[in-house]
């Protein structure tokens, strides 16, 4: 299935863009023209088949009158679903950082599929990028 080729994060953001576009009654062509990209590329963004540059994502966010937090909201929800149960999370929170890093490294090394490894890296990077917003009381 073509959609499976995009990363998890690209698919979630793309779905959020598509939903917002439909809410506003806009066509893909209108959005693509406004932000200065091809219709074909924008279509790939919505399907999660192409990574959106930060500059383009900012333009899309502004044009669609939606915050980046809202675009990433689906990612945060999905991560919450797949994360460890609260009692397991407490166990990890109580371990020193070095022990957590070692566990993460050992688990990562067990992943054989390169695409799955890349998804894991993207998820950890996304969590790291949004960690400060959580501590400041912001919404992810």
Secondary structure, 3 states (H helix, E strand, C coil): CHHHHCCHHHHHHHHHHHHHHHHHCCCHHHHHHHHCCCHHHHHHHHCCCCCCCHHHHHHHHHHCCCCHHHHHHHHHHHHHHHCCCHHHHHHHHCCCHHHHHHHHHHHHHCCCCHHHHHHHHHHHHHHHHHHHHHHCCCCC
